[in-house]
Amino acid sequence: MKTILLFIFISCLSVSRAPAQEIDQQDSIEMADLWQKFRKAFAAKDLKKLEKLSVSQIYCSECYDNTPEEKQRNEKLMQTGEWSNFMEQAYCVPLAKFLQEDVAIISDYIGKKTISQPFQMYNDEANKTLFTQKLKKKQFSNPVQCYSIIVTLTEPSPEFEGLQALFTFVKTKKGFRFCGYGTVP
C-alpha cells in the first residue's frame, strides 16, 4: 500500500510541474553567486544585506500567520467572512515587515545547516506573475525572468511526502533580487 501511495505522489509531482524552461548560462552563474550571498545573509539574519538583495515586496505564502497578532486577526477575519478578500493580498508582504517579522522565524525554522545544503534551481516561468504583481514593472528585465532555488528540508519517505523551501528571485535592472518564499507541499 505504501508503495502505491508513493507512486501516486511521485506521479502527481511530475504532472503538476510546468514544463522545464531552459536556464540561461549567464543567469545560472549570476544566480549561483547571488544564492551564496543570500543564503549566508539569511542564515546570519543580516537584515541590511538581505534588504540590498531584495525587491520592495516579498510574495510569502508562509508569512500571514507567523505572529500571535496575525493569528488573532486571521481568526476574526474567518468569523466575519472577510477571509477570502484578505487572502488575495495577504501573501504580498512589504520588505520592511518581512525583514522585521518573518526572516528570523523562517531562518530558525529552516536552520543554518539546511540552507547551506545542495540546492536545485529552476526557471519559474509559470509563477512569475505571482512574485511580481505588486511591484513596479519598469524595474524588471524584459522579458521578466524569475528563478527559484529549491532547498530540501525533509526528504520524502513512505510516511511523509517531504518538505522543500523555495526562494524565488526576479531579474531586475540591478540584477537578480529576492522576491518570494514558500514551501512545497
Buried (B, 14 or more C-beta within 10 A) or exposed (E): EEEEEBEEBEEEBEEEEEEEBEBBEEBBEBBEEBBEBBBBBBBEBBBEBBBEBBBBBBBBBBBBBBEEEBEEBBEEBEEEEEBEEBEEEBBBBEBEEBBEBBBEEBBEEBEBEBBEEEBEBBBBBEBBEBBBEBBEEEBBBEEBBBBBBBBBBEEBEEEEBBBBBBBBBBBBEEEBBBBBBBBBE
